[in-house]
Amino acid sequence: MPHAAPSSPPLATAPSEEDRAAIERFLDRLWLERGLSPNTQASYRSDLALLARWLAPRGTPLVTAGEADLREYLAAVRRSPRSQARLLSALRQFFRYLNADRQRDDDPSARIESPKLGLRLPKTLSEGDVQRLLDAPDVETDLGLRDRAMLELMYASGLRVSELVTLKLTGADLRQGVVQIVGKGGKERLVPMGEEAVHWVQRYVREARGEHAPAGTDWMFVSTHGAAMTRQNFWMRIKAHARQAGIRSALSPHTLRHAFATHLLEHGADLRAVQALLGHADLSTTQIYTHVAKARLRELHARHHPRA
């Protein structure tokens, strides 16, 4: 007879004050040490609060949870493998923090294996698709010229959408052809722009930006209202230009960033150089693109090895 699936765990209405304080201390420490992004903070807070609410009816404070508690909880919440892996990551970080803070001398998450995740490749575009997207805005209009400059810069420098829309005039050295980016966790990096992006950004600043930017505004790319562009606004513009260009591939707000990394590797760039340009703190984050590097190696072997 098949076993019944575990039922959803009963929850307290809210974490106890003790548990909530422990979670906030943990997040504060992680933010100070690693510059945790707001999205990651929110995810960790939510995951730990849900566990605390599940433990509360059992009379177990979050900081004293044991391995059996964690295994039972993970079996009960029935998440997707990727969501389960994120939850387990939050738990491991939390109990490592408790160890480092000498609040306990064991780690109940240490022996729990992460679920196996399939390789999820980022959505990207071919070089031909990118060119059609870049050519789509009508550069005879102020907004079209702005969009062309933004698309060119995003593709040339591999910027995140948030980095692009918050770029300031003072962050771009058009003579040197570099932009200074403040990325996740407040980490700064200098990224080359390339001649094409420099050309379009210069033209935008010279011909179109002043039509909408109020005096004293330091945002590089401004909306028709003179404010900084928002992520949502720029994403809508990308989708509109993609439709106009006849691009049928699925897009995400970071499609051009992924194309930047993929095309660099296809043309022989080193993975660590791509890591630095993308602003990834850990090489493992960049290794999602190694399928490109491996494909290139196979192609070079087939082309040049006498026995290929």
C-alpha positions as CSV (number, residue, x, y, z in Angstrom):
1,M,0.0,0.0,0.0
2,P,1.5,3.3,-1.0
3,H,2.5,5.7,1.8
4,A,0.4,8.9,2.1
5,A,2.2,12.1,1.3
6,P,3.1,14.1,4.5
7,S,0.6,16.7,5.4
8,S,1.3,20.4,5.4
9,P,2.9,21.4,8.7
10,P,0.7,23.3,11.2
11,L,1.9,26.8,11.7
12,A,1.9,29.4,14.5
13,T,0.4,32.7,13.4
14,A,3.8,34.3,13.7
15,P,7.4,33.6,14.9
16,S,8.0,34.2,18.5
17,E,9.8,37.5,19.5
18,E,12.8,35.4,20.4
19,D,12.9,33.7,17.0
20,R,12.2,36.9,15.1
21,A,15.1,38.6,17.0
22,A,17.4,35.7,16.2
23,I,16.6,35.9,12.5
24,E,17.2,39.7,12.4
25,R,20.5,39.3,14.1
26,F,21.5,36.7,11.6
27,L,20.5,38.8,8.6
28,D,22.4,41.8,10.1
29,R,25.5,39.8,10.5
30,L,25.3,38.4,7.0
31,W,24.6,41.8,5.5
32,L,27.7,43.3,7.3
33,E,30.0,40.4,6.2
34,R,28.7,39.7,2.7
35,G,26.6,42.7,1.6
36,L,23.5,40.6,1.2
37,S,21.1,41.9,-1.4
38,P,17.6,43.0,-0.3
39,N,16.0,40.1,-2.3
40,T,18.2,37.5,-0.6
41,Q,17.5,39.0,2.8
42,A,13.8,38.8,2.1
43,S,14.0,35.2,1.0
44,Y,16.1,34.1,4.0
45,R,13.8,36.0,6.4
46,S,10.7,34.3,4.9
47,D,12.2,30.8,4.9
48,L,13.4,31.1,8.5
49,A,10.2,32.6,9.7
50,L,8.1,29.8,8.2
51,L,10.3,27.2,9.9
52,A,10.0,29.1,13.2
53,R,6.2,29.1,12.9
54,W,6.3,25.4,12.2
55,L,8.5,24.7,15.2
56,A,6.5,26.9,17.6
57,P,3.6,24.5,18.3
58,R,6.2,21.8,19.1
59,G,7.7,24.1,21.7
60,T,11.1,24.2,19.9
61,P,12.8,27.6,19.5
62,L,14.5,28.1,16.1
63,V,18.0,28.3,17.5
64,T,17.6,24.8,19.2
65,A,16.1,22.9,16.2
66,G,17.7,19.5,15.6
67,E,18.5,17.5,12.5
68,A,15.3,15.5,13.0
69,D,13.2,18.7,13.1
70,L,14.8,20.0,9.9
71,R,14.3,16.7,8.0
72,E,10.7,16.5,9.1
73,Y,10.1,20.1,8.1
74,L,11.7,19.6,4.7
75,A,9.6,16.5,4.0
76,A,6.5,18.3,5.0
77,V,6.7,21.5,3.0
78,R,7.0,19.7,-0.3
79,R,8.8,22.4,-2.4
80,S,10.3,22.1,-5.9
81,P,13.9,21.0,-5.9
82,R,15.2,24.5,-6.6
83,S,13.0,26.1,-3.9
84,Q,14.1,23.3,-1.5
85,A,17.7,24.0,-2.3
86,R,17.3,27.7,-1.5
87,L,15.6,26.9,1.8
88,L,18.4,24.5,2.7
89,S,20.9,27.2,1.9
90,A,19.2,29.6,4.2
91,L,19.2,27.0,7.0
92,R,22.9,26.2,6.5
93,Q,23.8,29.9,6.6
94,F,21.8,30.4,9.8
95,F,23.2,27.5,11.7
96,R,26.8,28.3,10.6
97,Y,26.1,31.8,12.0
98,L,25.0,30.2,15.3
99,N,28.2,28.2,15.4
100,A,30.4,31.2,14.7
101,D,28.5,33.2,17.4
102,R,29.0,30.3,19.8
103,Q,25.3,30.0,20.4
104,R,25.6,26.2,19.6
105,D,28.4,23.8,18.8
106,D,26.7,21.6,16.2
107,D,25.1,22.1,12.8
108,P,21.8,20.2,12.4
109,S,21.8,20.9,8.6
110,A,25.3,19.5,8.0
111,R,24.3,16.0,7.0
112,I,21.2,17.0,5.0
113,E,21.9,16.6,1.2
114,S,20.8,19.3,-1.2
115,P,18.4,18.1,-3.9
116,K,20.0,17.5,-7.3
117,L,19.2,20.3,-9.7
118,G,19.3,20.1,-13.5
119,L,21.4,22.6,-15.3
120,R,19.2,25.6,-16.0
121,L,20.8,27.6,-18.8
122,P,20.0,31.3,-19.0
123,K,17.9,32.6,-21.8
124,T,20.0,34.2,-24.4
125,L,20.0,35.4,-28.0
126,S,22.0,34.7,-31.1
127,E,24.3,37.5,-32.3
128,G,21.9,38.1,-35.2
129,D,19.0,38.5,-32.8
130,V,21.0,40.9,-30.7
131,Q,21.8,43.0,-33.8
132,R,18.1,43.1,-34.8
133,L,17.2,44.2,-31.2
134,L,19.8,46.9,-31.2
135,D,18.6,48.2,-34.6
136,A,14.9,48.2,-33.6
137,P,14.6,51.6,-31.8
138,D,14.0,54.6,-34.0
139,V,17.1,56.7,-33.3
140,E,15.5,59.8,-35.0
141,T,13.4,60.2,-31.9
142,D,14.6,61.1,-28.3
143,L,13.2,58.0,-26.8
144,G,14.5,55.7,-29.5
145,L,18.0,57.2,-29.2
146,R,17.8,56.7,-25.4
147,D,16.7,53.1,-25.8
148,R,19.4,52.4,-28.4
149,A,22.1,53.8,-26.0
150,M,20.7,51.7,-23.1
151,L,20.6,48.5,-25.2
152,E,24.1,49.0,-26.6
153,L,25.5,49.7,-23.2
154,M,23.8,46.7,-21.6
155,Y,25.0,44.3,-24.2
156,A,28.5,45.8,-24.4
157,S,29.1,45.8,-20.7
158,G,27.0,43.0,-19.4
159,L,25.1,45.2,-16.9
160,R,22.3,44.1,-14.7
161,V,19.1,46.0,-15.5
162,S,19.2,47.6,-12.0
163,E,22.8,48.7,-12.7
164,L,21.8,50.2,-16.0
165,V,18.8,52.2,-14.9
166,T,20.7,53.6,-11.8
167,L,23.8,54.6,-13.7
168,K,24.7,58.2,-13.2
169,L,26.5,60.6,-15.6
170,T,29.4,60.7,-13.2
171,G,29.6,56.9,-13.4
172,A,30.5,56.9,-17.1
173,D,33.9,58.0,-18.4
174,L,33.2,58.3,-22.1
175,R,36.7,59.4,-22.9
176,Q,38.2,56.3,-21.3
177,G,35.3,54.1,-22.4
178,V,34.5,52.6,-19.0
179,V,31.6,52.7,-16.6
180,Q,31.9,52.4,-12.8
181,I,29.2,50.1,-11.5
182,V,28.0,49.6,-8.0
183,G,26.6,46.1,-8.0
184,K,25.1,43.6,-5.5
185,G,26.3,44.2,-2.0
186,G,27.6,47.6,-2.8
187,K,30.6,46.1,-4.7
188,E,32.2,48.4,-7.3
189,R,33.7,47.3,-10.6
190,L,35.0,49.1,-13.7
191,V,33.7,47.7,-17.0
192,P,34.7,48.6,-20.6
193,M,32.0,50.0,-22.8
194,G,33.4,49.4,-26.3
195,E,33.4,51.8,-29.2
196,E,29.8,51.2,-30.3
197,A,28.3,51.8,-26.9
198,V,30.4,54.9,-26.3
199,H,29.2,56.3,-29.7
200,W,25.5,55.8,-28.9
201,V,25.7,57.0,-25.3
202,Q,27.6,60.1,-26.4
203,R,25.0,60.8,-29.1
204,Y,22.2,60.3,-26.6
205,V,23.8,62.7,-24.1
206,R,24.5,65.2,-26.8
207,E,21.2,65.1,-28.7
208,A,18.4,63.7,-26.6
209,R,19.0,63.6,-22.8
210,G,18.6,67.4,-22.3
211,E,15.1,67.3,-23.7
212,H,13.8,65.4,-20.6
213,A,16.5,65.7,-17.9
214,P,15.8,68.6,-15.4
215,A,18.8,70.8,-14.5
216,G,21.0,69.1,-11.9
217,T,19.7,65.6,-12.6
218,D,22.6,63.1,-12.5
219,W,20.8,60.1,-13.8
220,M,22.2,59.0,-17.1
221,F,19.0,57.6,-18.6
222,V,15.8,59.5,-17.8
223,S,12.1,59.0,-18.6
224,T,9.9,61.5,-20.3
225,H,9.1,62.8,-16.8
226,G,12.7,63.6,-16.1
227,A,13.1,60.8,-13.5
228,A,15.4,57.8,-13.6
229,M,14.2,55.0,-15.7
230,T,12.7,52.1,-13.7
231,R,13.4,48.4,-14.3
232,Q,9.8,47.8,-15.2
233,N,9.8,50.6,-17.7
234,F,12.9,49.5,-19.4
235,W,11.7,45.8,-19.5
236,M,8.6,46.9,-21.3
237,R,10.7,48.8,-23.8
238,I,12.8,45.8,-24.4
239,K,9.8,43.6,-25.1
240,A,8.3,46.2,-27.5
241,H,11.6,46.5,-29.5
242,A,11.9,42.7,-29.6
243,R,8.4,42.4,-31.1
244,Q,9.3,45.0,-33.6
245,A,12.5,43.2,-34.5
246,G,10.5,39.9,-35.0
247,I,12.4,38.1,-32.2
248,R,10.4,35.1,-31.1
249,S,12.8,33.8,-28.5
250,A,11.7,33.9,-24.9
251,L,13.2,37.0,-23.2
252,S,14.0,38.0,-19.6
253,P,15.1,41.4,-18.3
254,H,18.7,40.0,-18.2
255,T,18.7,38.5,-21.7
256,L,21.3,40.9,-23.0
257,R,23.5,40.3,-20.0
258,H,23.4,36.6,-20.7
259,A,24.1,37.2,-24.4
260,F,27.1,39.4,-23.4
261,A,28.6,36.5,-21.3
262,T,27.7,33.8,-23.9
263,H,29.1,35.7,-26.9
264,L,32.3,36.6,-25.0
265,L,32.9,32.9,-24.3
266,E,32.1,31.9,-27.8
267,H,34.8,34.3,-29.0
268,G,37.4,32.8,-26.7
269,A,37.2,34.9,-23.5
270,D,38.4,33.3,-20.2
271,L,35.7,32.3,-17.7
272,R,37.4,34.2,-14.9
273,A,37.5,37.4,-17.1
274,V,33.8,37.0,-17.7
275,Q,33.2,36.5,-14.0
276,A,35.0,39.8,-13.3
277,L,33.1,41.7,-16.0
278,L,29.7,40.3,-14.7
279,G,30.6,41.2,-11.1
280,H,30.0,37.6,-9.8
281,A,31.5,37.2,-6.4
282,D,31.9,33.4,-6.9
283,L,33.1,31.7,-10.0
284,S,30.4,29.0,-9.5
285,T,27.8,31.6,-10.4
286,T,29.5,32.2,-13.8
287,Q,30.0,28.5,-14.5
288,I,26.4,28.3,-15.8
289,Y,28.1,29.5,-19.0
290,T,30.7,26.8,-19.2
291,H,28.5,24.9,-21.7
292,V,29.5,27.6,-24.2
293,A,33.2,27.2,-23.4
294,K,33.0,23.4,-23.8
295,A,31.2,23.7,-27.1
296,R,33.9,26.0,-28.4
297,L,36.6,23.6,-27.3
298,R,34.9,20.8,-29.2
299,E,34.6,23.0,-32.2
300,L,38.4,23.9,-32.1
301,H,39.3,20.2,-31.6
302,A,37.2,19.2,-34.5
303,R,38.7,21.9,-36.7
304,H,42.3,21.5,-35.9
305,H,43.1,18.1,-34.5
306,P,44.4,15.7,-37.2
307,R,42.3,12.8,-35.9
308,A,39.2,14.7,-35.1
